[in-house]
Amino acid sequence: MMSKERYSSLLQHYPDFAQRIPQYMIASYLEITPEYLSELRKG
């Protein structure tokens, strides 16, 4: 599964998760860089 799909899945299953957890921790969990996560969020 690609990073974008993993992030979308995370948001679908835990919609408020991204608001409560620091971005760097989410990036680490998804095994991507915080910079790339930022790009996905802009997306």
PyMOL Python script that loads the backbone (N, CA, C, O; Angstrom):
from pymol import cmd

cmd.read_pdbstr("""\
ATOM      1  N   MET A   1       0.852  -1.174   0.000  1.00  0.00           N
ATOM      2  CA  MET A   1       0.000   0.000   0.000  1.00  0.00           C
ATOM      3  C   MET A   1       0.898   1.238   0.000  1.00  0.00           C
ATOM      4  O   MET A   1       1.897   1.293   0.717  1.00  0.00           O
ATOM      5  N   MET A   2       0.537   2.203  -0.794  1.00  0.00           N
ATOM      6  CA  MET A   2       1.326   3.429  -0.903  1.00  0.00           C
ATOM      7  C   MET A   2       1.060   4.351   0.286  1.00  0.00           C
ATOM      8  O   MET A   2       0.048   4.222   0.974  1.00  0.00           O
ATOM      9  N   SER A   3       1.970   5.267   0.511  1.00  0.00           N
ATOM     10  CA  SER A   3       1.884   6.190   1.641  1.00  0.00           C
ATOM     11  C   SER A   3       0.580   6.977   1.632  1.00  0.00           C
ATOM     12  O   SER A   3      -0.056   7.151   2.672  1.00  0.00           O
ATOM     13  N   LYS A   4       0.192   7.444   0.476  1.00  0.00           N
ATOM     14  CA  LYS A   4      -1.041   8.230   0.367  1.00  0.00           C
ATOM     15  C   LYS A   4      -2.255   7.395   0.768  1.00  0.00           C
ATOM     16  O   LYS A   4      -3.164   7.886   1.438  1.00  0.00           O
ATOM     17  N   GLU A   5      -2.261   6.139   0.357  1.00  0.00           N
ATOM     18  CA  GLU A   5      -3.365   5.243   0.709  1.00  0.00           C
ATOM     19  C   GLU A   5      -3.373   4.940   2.202  1.00  0.00           C
ATOM     20  O   GLU A   5      -4.436   4.879   2.820  1.00  0.00           O
ATOM     21  N   ARG A   6      -2.189   4.749   2.785  1.00  0.00           N
ATOM     22  CA  ARG A   6      -2.107   4.487   4.226  1.00  0.00           C
ATOM     23  C   ARG A   6      -2.619   5.686   5.015  1.00  0.00           C
ATOM     24  O   ARG A   6      -3.323   5.524   6.012  1.00  0.00           O
ATOM     25  N   TYR A   7      -2.262   6.890   4.567  1.00  0.00           N
ATOM     26  CA  TYR A   7      -2.717   8.100   5.251  1.00  0.00           C
ATOM     27  C   TYR A   7      -4.235   8.249   5.117  1.00  0.00           C
ATOM     28  O   TYR A   7      -4.907   8.582   6.093  1.00  0.00           O
ATOM     29  N   SER A   8      -4.771   8.012   3.947  1.00  0.00           N
ATOM     30  CA  SER A   8      -6.219   8.091   3.737  1.00  0.00           C
ATOM     31  C   SER A   8      -6.953   7.077   4.600  1.00  0.00           C
ATOM     32  O   SER A   8      -7.992   7.384   5.185  1.00  0.00           O
ATOM     33  N   SER A   9      -6.412   5.876   4.677  1.00  0.00           N
ATOM     34  CA  SER A   9      -7.014   4.833   5.499  1.00  0.00           C
ATOM     35  C   SER A   9      -7.010   5.226   6.968  1.00  0.00           C
ATOM     36  O   SER A   9      -7.994   5.019   7.678  1.00  0.00           O
ATOM     37  N   LEU A  10      -5.908   5.787   7.414  1.00  0.00           N
ATOM     38  CA  LEU A  10      -5.805   6.248   8.797  1.00  0.00           C
ATOM     39  C   LEU A  10      -6.878   7.291   9.095  1.00  0.00           C
ATOM     40  O   LEU A  10      -7.536   7.230  10.134  1.00  0.00           O
ATOM     41  N   LEU A  11      -7.052   8.235   8.194  1.00  0.00           N
ATOM     42  CA  LEU A  11      -8.053   9.285   8.404  1.00  0.00           C
ATOM     43  C   LEU A  11      -9.475   8.741   8.370  1.00  0.00           C
ATOM     44  O   LEU A  11     -10.342   9.233   9.092  1.00  0.00           O
ATOM     45  N   GLN A  12      -9.723   7.742   7.547  1.00  0.00           N
ATOM     46  CA  GLN A  12     -11.058   7.152   7.478  1.00  0.00           C
ATOM     47  C   GLN A  12     -11.405   6.398   8.758  1.00  0.00           C
ATOM     48  O   GLN A  12     -12.532   6.470   9.246  1.00  0.00           O
ATOM     49  N   HIS A  13     -10.431   5.679   9.290  1.00  0.00           N
ATOM     50  CA  HIS A  13     -10.686   4.882  10.489  1.00  0.00           C
ATOM     51  C   HIS A  13     -10.643   5.708  11.774  1.00  0.00           C
ATOM     52  O   HIS A  13     -11.358   5.415  12.732  1.00  0.00           O
ATOM     53  N   TYR A  14      -9.804   6.738  11.788  1.00  0.00           N
ATOM     54  CA  TYR A  14      -9.632   7.577  12.983  1.00  0.00           C
ATOM     55  C   TYR A  14      -9.634   9.049  12.569  1.00  0.00           C
ATOM     56  O   TYR A  14      -8.583   9.688  12.538  1.00  0.00           O
ATOM     57  N   PRO A  15     -10.811   9.584  12.251  1.00  0.00           N
ATOM     58  CA  PRO A  15     -10.874  10.948  11.697  1.00  0.00           C
ATOM     59  C   PRO A  15     -10.307  12.046  12.598  1.00  0.00           C
ATOM     60  O   PRO A  15      -9.764  13.026  12.087  1.00  0.00           O
ATOM     61  N   ASP A  16     -10.418  11.914  13.912  1.00  0.00           N
ATOM     62  CA  ASP A  16      -9.896  12.966  14.788  1.00  0.00           C
ATOM     63  C   ASP A  16      -8.454  12.719  15.223  1.00  0.00           C
ATOM     64  O   ASP A  16      -7.853  13.554  15.899  1.00  0.00           O
ATOM     65  N   PHE A  17      -7.911  11.589  14.842  1.00  0.00           N
ATOM     66  CA  PHE A  17      -6.552  11.199  15.213  1.00  0.00           C
ATOM     67  C   PHE A  17      -5.525  12.226  14.753  1.00  0.00           C
ATOM     68  O   PHE A  17      -4.639  12.605  15.519  1.00  0.00           O
ATOM     69  N   ALA A  18      -5.638  12.672  13.520  1.00  0.00           N
ATOM     70  CA  ALA A  18      -4.663  13.596  12.939  1.00  0.00           C
ATOM     71  C   ALA A  18      -4.659  14.950  13.646  1.00  0.00           C
ATOM     72  O   ALA A  18      -3.671  15.680  13.574  1.00  0.00           O
ATOM     73  N   GLN A  19      -5.735  15.286  14.316  1.00  0.00           N
ATOM     74  CA  GLN A  19      -5.807  16.569  15.015  1.00  0.00           C
ATOM     75  C   GLN A  19      -5.171  16.498  16.398  1.00  0.00           C
ATOM     76  O   GLN A  19      -4.745  17.520  16.936  1.00  0.00           O
ATOM     77  N   ARG A  20      -5.103  15.305  16.975  1.00  0.00           N
ATOM     78  CA  ARG A  20      -4.622  15.155  18.355  1.00  0.00           C
ATOM     79  C   ARG A  20      -3.170  14.716  18.471  1.00  0.00           C
ATOM     80  O   ARG A  20      -2.541  14.925  19.508  1.00  0.00           O
ATOM     81  N   ILE A  21      -2.636  14.113  17.425  1.00  0.00           N
ATOM     82  CA  ILE A  21      -1.293  13.545  17.458  1.00  0.00           C
ATOM     83  C   ILE A  21      -0.350  14.418  16.631  1.00  0.00           C
ATOM     84  O   ILE A  21      -0.716  14.840  15.534  1.00  0.00           O
ATOM     85  N   PRO A  22       0.852  14.698  17.129  1.00  0.00           N
ATOM     86  CA  PRO A  22       1.808  15.516  16.372  1.00  0.00           C
ATOM     87  C   PRO A  22       2.131  14.899  15.004  1.00  0.00           C
ATOM     88  O   PRO A  22       2.194  13.680  14.846  1.00  0.00           O
ATOM     89  N   GLN A  23       2.325  15.763  14.052  1.00  0.00           N
ATOM     90  CA  GLN A  23       2.569  15.338  12.665  1.00  0.00           C
ATOM     91  C   GLN A  23       3.771  14.406  12.553  1.00  0.00           C
ATOM     92  O   GLN A  23       3.735  13.442  11.788  1.00  0.00           O
ATOM     93  N   TYR A  24       4.838  14.683  13.309  1.00  0.00           N
ATOM     94  CA  TYR A  24       6.028  13.836  13.196  1.00  0.00           C
ATOM     95  C   TYR A  24       5.753  12.406  13.665  1.00  0.00           C
ATOM     96  O   TYR A  24       6.361  11.463  13.159  1.00  0.00           O
ATOM     97  N   MET A  25       4.839  12.239  14.631  1.00  0.00           N
ATOM     98  CA  MET A  25       4.501  10.900  15.108  1.00  0.00           C
ATOM     99  C   MET A  25       3.672  10.142  14.076  1.00  0.00           C
ATOM    100  O   MET A  25       3.869   8.943  13.876  1.00  0.00           O
ATOM    101  N   ILE A  26       2.758  10.831  13.429  1.00  0.00           N
ATOM    102  CA  ILE A  26       1.964  10.201  12.370  1.00  0.00           C
ATOM    103  C   ILE A  26       2.882   9.794  11.225  1.00  0.00           C
ATOM    104  O   ILE A  26       2.753   8.694  10.686  1.00  0.00           O
ATOM    105  N   ALA A  27       3.797  10.664  10.854  1.00  0.00           N
ATOM    106  CA  ALA A  27       4.746  10.365   9.783  1.00  0.00           C
ATOM    107  C   ALA A  27       5.584   9.136  10.132  1.00  0.00           C
ATOM    108  O   ALA A  27       5.808   8.272   9.284  1.00  0.00           O
ATOM    109  N   SER A  28       6.034   9.064  11.354  1.00  0.00           N
ATOM    110  CA  SER A  28       6.823   7.920  11.795  1.00  0.00           C
ATOM    111  C   SER A  28       5.998   6.640  11.715  1.00  0.00           C
ATOM    112  O   SER A  28       6.496   5.612  11.254  1.00  0.00           O
ATOM    113  N   TYR A  29       4.763   6.690  12.152  1.00  0.00           N
ATOM    114  CA  TYR A  29       3.872   5.531  12.102  1.00  0.00           C
ATOM    115  C   TYR A  29       3.659   5.067  10.663  1.00  0.00           C
ATOM    116  O   TYR A  29       3.620   3.867  10.389  1.00  0.00           O
ATOM    117  N   LEU A  30       3.524   6.021   9.751  1.00  0.00           N
ATOM    118  CA  LEU A  30       3.299   5.693   8.335  1.00  0.00           C
ATOM    119  C   LEU A  30       4.609   5.385   7.598  1.00  0.00           C
ATOM    120  O   LEU A  30       4.597   5.016   6.423  1.00  0.00           O
ATOM    121  N   GLU A  31       5.727   5.541   8.298  1.00  0.00           N
ATOM    122  CA  GLU A  31       7.060   5.314   7.731  1.00  0.00           C
ATOM    123  C   GLU A  31       7.354   6.237   6.551  1.00  0.00           C
ATOM    124  O   GLU A  31       7.860   5.817   5.510  1.00  0.00           O
ATOM    125  N   ILE A  32       7.016   7.520   6.756  1.00  0.00           N
ATOM    126  CA  ILE A  32       7.310   8.560   5.778  1.00  0.00           C
ATOM    127  C   ILE A  32       7.919   9.741   6.526  1.00  0.00           C
ATOM    128  O   ILE A  32       7.906   9.774   7.756  1.00  0.00           O
ATOM    129  N   THR A  33       8.448  10.703   5.788  1.00  0.00           N
ATOM    130  CA  THR A  33       9.008  11.888   6.433  1.00  0.00           C
ATOM    131  C   THR A  33       7.890  12.876   6.780  1.00  0.00           C
ATOM    132  O   THR A  33       6.847  12.890   6.125  1.00  0.00           O
ATOM    133  N   PRO A  34       8.107  13.698   7.806  1.00  0.00           N
ATOM    134  CA  PRO A  34       7.111  14.725   8.125  1.00  0.00           C
ATOM    135  C   PRO A  34       6.871  15.683   6.951  1.00  0.00           C
ATOM    136  O   PRO A  34       5.761  16.184   6.770  1.00  0.00           O
ATOM    137  N   GLU A  35       7.914  15.932   6.158  1.00  0.00           N
ATOM    138  CA  GLU A  35       7.759  16.809   4.996  1.00  0.00           C
ATOM    139  C   GLU A  35       6.804  16.204   3.973  1.00  0.00           C
ATOM    140  O   GLU A  35       5.971  16.904   3.399  1.00  0.00           O
ATOM    141  N   TYR A  36       6.933  14.890   3.750  1.00  0.00           N
ATOM    142  CA  TYR A  36       6.053  14.226   2.795  1.00  0.00           C
ATOM    143  C   TYR A  36       4.620  14.188   3.319  1.00  0.00           C
ATOM    144  O   TYR A  36       3.668  14.340   2.553  1.00  0.00           O
ATOM    145  N   LEU A  37       4.474  13.989   4.607  1.00  0.00           N
ATOM    146  CA  LEU A  37       3.135  14.017   5.198  1.00  0.00           C
ATOM    147  C   LEU A  37       2.502  15.390   4.994  1.00  0.00           C
ATOM    148  O   LEU A  37       1.313  15.500   4.696  1.00  0.00           O
ATOM    149  N   SER A  38       3.300  16.421   5.156  1.00  0.00           N
ATOM    150  CA  SER A  38       2.804  17.779   4.913  1.00  0.00           C
ATOM    151  C   SER A  38       2.300  17.941   3.483  1.00  0.00           C
ATOM    152  O   SER A  38       1.262  18.560   3.250  1.00  0.00           O
ATOM    153  N   GLU A  39       3.033  17.385   2.537  1.00  0.00           N
ATOM    154  CA  GLU A  39       2.606  17.421   1.128  1.00  0.00           C
ATOM    155  C   GLU A  39       1.291  16.666   0.934  1.00  0.00           C
ATOM    156  O   GLU A  39       0.416  17.126   0.200  1.00  0.00           O
ATOM    157  N   LEU A  40       1.146  15.517   1.584  1.00  0.00           N
ATOM    158  CA  LEU A  40      -0.086  14.736   1.478  1.00  0.00           C
ATOM    159  C   LEU A  40      -1.273  15.511   2.050  1.00  0.00           C
ATOM    160  O   LEU A  40      -2.377  15.463   1.509  1.00  0.00           O
ATOM    161  N   ARG A  41      -1.033  16.219   3.139  1.00  0.00           N
ATOM    162  CA  ARG A  41      -2.113  16.989   3.755  1.00  0.00           C
ATOM    163  C   ARG A  41      -2.558  18.153   2.862  1.00  0.00           C
ATOM    164  O   ARG A  41      -3.739  18.500   2.835  1.00  0.00           O
ATOM    165  N   LYS A  42      -1.631  18.743   2.150  1.00  0.00           N
ATOM    166  CA  LYS A  42      -1.960  19.845   1.240  1.00  0.00           C
ATOM    167  C   LYS A  42      -2.790  19.346   0.066  1.00  0.00           C
ATOM    168  O   LYS A  42      -3.657  20.050  -0.451  1.00  0.00           O
ATOM    169  N   GLY A  43      -2.505  18.121  -0.340  1.00  0.00           N
ATOM    170  CA  GLY A  43      -2.975  17.484  -1.492  1.00  0.00           C
ATOM    171  C   GLY A  43      -4.235  17.502  -2.063  1.00  0.00           C
ATOM    172  O   GLY A  43      -4.455  16.866  -3.094  1.00  0.00           O
TER     173      GLY A  43
END
""", "prot")
cmd.dss("prot")
cmd.show_as("cartoon", "prot")
cmd.util.cbc("prot")
cmd.orient("prot")
